[in-house]
Amino acid sequence: MTAEGWTKPRIIQGGMGAAVSSWSLARAVSALGELGVVSGTGLDVVVTRRLQDGDVGGHLRRILEGFPAPALARRVLEEHFAPGGRAPRQPYRLVPLHTVPVDLARQRLACVANFAEVALAKEGHPGLVGINFLEKMQVPVLPSLLGAMLAGVDFVLMGAGLPREIPGALDALARGETASLTLHVDGAAPGDDFRITADPREILGGDPPRLRRPRFLGIVASATAASVLATRANGHVDGFVVQGPEAGGHQAPPRGGLRLTPDGQPVYGPRDVVDLDAIRVLGRPFWLAGGRATPERLREALALGASGIQVGTAFAYCRESGLRPDLKHALLEKSRRGEVRVFTDAKASPTGFPFKVALLEGTLSEACFYDARERVCDLGYLRELYKRPEGGIGFRCPAEPVDTYAKKGGDPAETEGRKCLCNALLANVGVGSVRPGGADELPLVTSGDDLAKIARLLRDGEDSYSAEDVIRYLRTSPTPARSSP
Ligand SMILES: Cc1cc2nc3c(=O)[nH]c(=O)nc-3n(C[C@H](O)[C@H](O)[C@H](O)COP(=O)(O)O)c2cc1C
């Protein structure tokens, strides 16, 4: 315990969407006394696809027996579980896209799926488990939080935006009350109040239990963002993960305008170095993320006043992560041979945030595969919301077919180079869509710069490592720096 009265992990295993930080990874990390984090991104679809693949190991069916509203869990199983799995090359059944106003069945699915992932991560040990969301994905988040809280999630972590209303939503859900969230809607006028709500009573179909309010950590790339969250969120922010541009996944754009290198990568400079003095002044615990996965850099973080570090890439390639084994293997081999290249793509993500891509043959990082893919938007998590001319809310994604996007008032220039991360990220974890003609959606792997040195975690003669290997390595005493003569 610390002065603030709660135990702070040294190592947070970063939330990595979609389903790279799966329950099996989070469970392994949490069981070893650090903070394991599952990704909440797209979990509803991931869970329906695991069920359609026959629920290998029976984990979902086992854990859903503990869902507090059994009829809802039964419904999900009836609709999606396929004993023995799909026939080879049979496309997955799609679930309807999230909508506004929200659809109750869709909210229930999100609630059940997030319950399952957290409950599985918490099974069989007393350790702490967190869940990570992207602020940009607003529509599914409230019922997802409810599901995670029903499973006793200990931490909620959220970045890729300023999640100012999430702390208050956690308070409301813990009391069993309706939670609400203001939606970011392009074209909204000053007086517009677009919001979504989640009523636990309605979702669960009965009296909601009182729940423990998880701690909330905001993921930020600047002291300004941390300060806004600390002072202007609608509930308590318990701490921060301070993420630098070396980290995997989405990045904050460089401060002071986007400048690109000749090959199209954003240029980060001194203004992007987070002012840790200003973070410390906020008086909340913080963890440093991005290229921190060595004992030396952990020690340095502690010396800078951090409670520890958040590590992503090193865990993404360990055996327990959800990343497809063939992708792990190929990139570990590249790392061993010193051939890794991680490209910060300013355009790939429909969110408009820079996105780190590991270059790998046979994935959408190759222009020929990107060009050959027929644009389709059938998962829809990264769609932006816009105000329709006749009122009401529409959804569009710059990675959808260009004419569809333009018809919805989107600027066609915005579509250039955009990649369907929803489909690619599901392909990364082995539940990618099969198109009616039988073609597979291709992966697009994100990683931090640390990927270049990831082979340090491989023991001689081995071609894989475990989450425990990562933690043991991080816990070793750093070699003292040689004193200068
Ligand atoms: C494969 C992968 C997926 C990631 N996905 C997310 C995500 O969905 N949400 C998020 O907040 N951070 C995401 N991250 C960032 C990690 O949570 C973590 O902060 C970061 O990887 C730390 O830097 P490192 O990769 O240098 O260790 C992702 C990172 C990786 C490698």
The ligand as an SDF file (V2000), in Angstrom:
LIG
                    3D

 31 33  0  0  0  0  0  0  0  0999 V2000
   -0.1440   -4.6020  -30.9850 C   0  0  0  0  0  0  0  0  0  0  0  0
   -0.4160   -3.3630  -30.1850 C   0  0  0  0  0  0  0  0  0  0  0  0
   -1.7280   -2.8970  -30.0840 C   0  0  0  0  0  0  0  0  0  0  0  0
   -2.0060   -1.7820  -29.2850 C   0  0  0  0  0  0  0  0  0  0  0  0
   -3.3100   -1.3890  -29.1440 N   0  0  0  0  0  0  0  0  0  0  0  0
   -3.6170   -0.4000  -28.2710 C   0  0  0  0  0  0  0  0  0  0  0  0
   -4.9740   -0.0570  -28.0100 C   0  0  0  0  0  0  0  0  0  0  0  0
   -5.9030   -0.6490  -28.5710 O   0  0  0  0  0  0  0  0  0  0  0  0
   -5.2310    0.9250  -27.1080 N   0  0  0  0  0  0  0  0  0  0  0  0
   -4.2200    1.5960  -26.4660 C   0  0  0  0  0  0  0  0  0  0  0  0
   -4.4990    2.4800  -25.6430 O   0  0  0  0  0  0  0  0  0  0  0  0
   -2.9220    1.2880  -26.6980 N   0  0  0  0  0  0  0  0  0  0  0  0
   -2.6020    0.3120  -27.5630 C   0  0  0  0  0  0  0  0  0  0  0  0
   -1.2850   -0.0370  -27.7630 N   0  0  0  0  0  0  0  0  0  0  0  0
   -0.2350    0.6360  -26.9560 C   0  0  0  0  0  0  0  0  0  0  0  0
    0.1300   -0.1970  -25.7220 C   0  0  0  0  0  0  0  0  0  0  0  0
   -0.9560   -0.3270  -24.8460 O   0  0  0  0  0  0  0  0  0  0  0  0
    1.3200    0.3940  -24.9470 C   0  0  0  0  0  0  0  0  0  0  0  0
    1.0000    1.6330  -24.3720 O   0  0  0  0  0  0  0  0  0  0  0  0
    2.5180    0.5980  -25.8250 C   0  0  0  0  0  0  0  0  0  0  0  0
    2.6970   -0.4890  -26.6630 O   0  0  0  0  0  0  0  0  0  0  0  0
    3.7620    0.8120  -24.9650 C   0  0  0  0  0  0  0  0  0  0  0  0
    4.9020    0.9880  -25.7500 O   0  0  0  0  0  0  0  0  0  0  0  0
    5.8460   -0.2280  -26.2220 P   0  0  0  0  0  0  0  0  0  0  0  0
    5.1360   -0.8800  -27.3330 O   0  0  0  0  0  0  0  0  0  0  0  0
    7.0820    0.4750  -26.6660 O   0  0  0  0  0  0  0  0  0  0  0  0
    6.0710   -1.1340  -25.0620 O   0  0  0  0  0  0  0  0  0  0  0  0
   -0.9670   -1.1090  -28.5910 C   0  0  0  0  0  0  0  0  0  0  0  0
    0.3490   -1.5640  -28.7450 C   0  0  0  0  0  0  0  0  0  0  0  0
    0.6260   -2.6780  -29.5250 C   0  0  0  0  0  0  0  0  0  0  0  0
    2.0450   -3.1520  -29.6440 C   0  0  0  0  0  0  0  0  0  0  0  0
  1  2  1  0
  2  3  1  0
  2 30  2  0
  3  4  2  0
  4  5  1  0
  4 28  1  0
  5  6  2  0
  6  7  1  0
  6 13  1  0
  7  8  2  0
  7  9  1  0
  9 10  1  0
 10 11  2  0
 10 12  1  0
 12 13  2  0
 13 14  1  0
 14 15  1  0
 14 28  1  0
 15 16  1  0
 16 17  1  0
 16 18  1  0
 18 19  1  0
 18 20  1  0
 20 21  1  0
 20 22  1  0
 22 23  1  0
 23 24  1  0
 24 25  2  0
 24 26  1  0
 24 27  1  0
 28 29  2  0
 29 30  1  0
 30 31  1  0
M  END
$$$$
